[in-house]
Amino acid sequence: MGTNLEEKKGDRMIDSFRENLKNMPLLIGGIFLSYIAVVDETLFNAVTTSNLHNRLIVTLGTTFAASVPMFFAVGMIKQSILTGRETIYYYEKLLKGKMFWIMALILLVSISILIYLQGRAHSINGSIIMAGCILLSLYLIKFVKDL
C-alpha cells in the first residue's frame, strides 16, 4: 500500500518536471530580457537620441529602458517556474491572454530593428542580442498559437 502512494508521488514529480521543461524557453527568455533591461543600452539610446539631453529625457529613457523589458521578463519567469502560485490578480489575468505575449513579441522585434538601425549588429553584444531576440520571437509565435 505504501509503494502505491510513493509511485503516485513519483509520477506527480515527473509530470511537474516535464511541465517545467516544457516552459524552459520562457525561463531563458525571461533571463534574456532581464539582461537587456540591466546591461544593454539599445532602448536607452533610442529614447535619448535627440540633442536635448536634459534631466527629464534621461530619466524617462532610463525608466523606459529598464522597466519595459523587465515587465516582460517577470511575466516569462512567472509563466515558466511559478505556475502554481498566484501573484497580482491583474498581472495573472494579463499573462493568461494573448495580448501580453504579442506585446512582448513587438518589443523583441523593436529591439532587433533598433540594434540594426544603430549599427550595432556587427558587434558581439549586438549580434548576440539580435539573435536572442529573433529566436525568442520565433518561440513566442509558436507559444501564442498554442494558447
C-alpha positions in Angstrom: 0.0 0.0 0.0 2.9 2.4 0.8 4.5 1.8 -2.6 1.4 2.8 -4.5 1.4 6.2 -2.8 5.1 6.6 -3.5 4.5 5.7 -7.1 1.8 8.4 -7.4 4.0 10.9 -5.8 6.9 10.0 -8.1 4.5 10.3 -11.1 3.4 13.8 -10.0 7.1 14.8 -9.6 7.9 13.6 -13.1 4.8 15.4 -14.5 5.9 18.6 -12.8 9.4 18.2 -14.1 8.1 17.7 -17.6 5.9 20.8 -17.3 8.9 22.9 -16.2 11.0 21.6 -19.1 8.2 22.5 -21.5 8.3 26.1 -20.3 12.1 26.3 -20.2 12.4 28.6 -23.2 10.2 31.1 -21.3 12.6 31.0 -18.4 15.6 31.5 -20.7 13.7 34.3 -22.4 13.0 35.9 -19.0 16.6 35.8 -18.1 17.5 37.2 -21.6 15.1 40.1 -21.2 16.5 40.8 -17.7 19.9 41.0 -19.3 18.5 43.5 -21.9 16.9 45.6 -19.1 20.1 45.7 -17.0 23.0 45.7 -19.4 22.0 46.7 -22.9 21.6 50.3 -23.8 19.6 49.9 -27.0 16.3 51.2 -25.7 18.0 54.0 -23.7 19.8 55.2 -26.9 16.5 55.1 -28.8 14.8 57.3 -26.3 17.7 59.8 -25.8 18.7 60.2 -29.5 17.6 63.8 -29.7 20.1 66.5 -28.9 18.1 67.6 -25.9 19.8 65.8 -23.1 18.0 67.3 -20.2 17.3 65.5 -17.0 13.7 64.6 -17.9 14.7 62.8 -21.1 17.5 60.9 -19.4 15.1 60.0 -16.5 12.4 58.8 -18.9 15.0 56.9 -21.1 16.4 55.1 -18.1 13.0 54.2 -16.7 11.7 53.0 -20.1 14.9 51.1 -20.9 14.9 49.2 -17.6 11.2 48.8 -16.8 9.7 47.6 -20.1 12.0 44.6 -20.7 11.8 43.7 -17.0 8.0 43.8 -17.1 8.0 41.1 -19.7 10.9 39.2 -18.1 8.9 38.8 -14.9 5.9 37.5 -16.8 8.0 34.9 -18.7 9.7 33.8 -15.5 6.4 33.6 -13.7 4.8 31.6 -16.5 7.8 29.2 -16.6 8.6 28.2 -13.0 6.0 29.8 -10.8 3.0 28.2 -12.5 1.1 27.1 -9.4 1.4 30.4 -7.4 -0.9 33.3 -7.6 0.5 36.8 -7.8 -1.1 40.1 -8.6 -4.6 39.4 -10.0 -4.4 41.7 -13.0 -0.9 40.5 -13.9 -2.2 36.9 -13.8 -5.1 37.9 -16.0 -2.7 39.6 -18.4 -0.5 36.5 -18.6 -3.4 34.2 -19.5 -4.3 36.3 -22.5 -2.6 36.6 -25.9 -2.0 40.4 -25.7 0.9 40.2 -23.2 2.8 37.8 -25.4 2.0 39.8 -28.6 3.4 42.9 -26.8 6.5 41.0 -25.8 6.9 40.0 -29.4 6.6 43.6 -30.6 9.2 44.6 -28.0 11.6 42.0 -29.3 11.1 42.9 -32.9 11.6 46.6 -32.0 14.8 45.9 -30.1 16.1 43.9 -33.2 15.3 46.8 -35.5 16.9 49.4 -33.2 20.1 47.3 -32.9 20.2 47.1 -36.7 19.5 50.9 -37.1 22.1 51.8 -34.5 24.7 49.9 -36.4 25.4 47.5 -33.5 24.5 44.3 -35.4 28.2 43.7 -36.2 29.4 43.9 -32.6 29.5 40.7 -30.5 27.0 42.1 -27.9 24.7 43.4 -30.6 24.7 40.2 -32.6 24.0 38.1 -29.5 21.1 40.3 -28.5 19.7 40.3 -32.1 20.0 36.5 -32.4 18.3 36.1 -29.0 15.5 38.5 -29.9 14.9 36.6 -33.2 14.9 33.1 -31.5 12.7 34.3 -28.7 10.3 35.9 -31.2 10.0 32.7 -33.1 9.3 30.8 -29.9 6.7 33.3 -28.8 4.9 33.0 -32.2 4.6 29.2 -31.5 3.6 29.8 -27.9 0.9 32.3 -28.8 -0.5 29.9 -31.4 -0.7 27.2 -28.8 -2.6 29.4 -26.3 
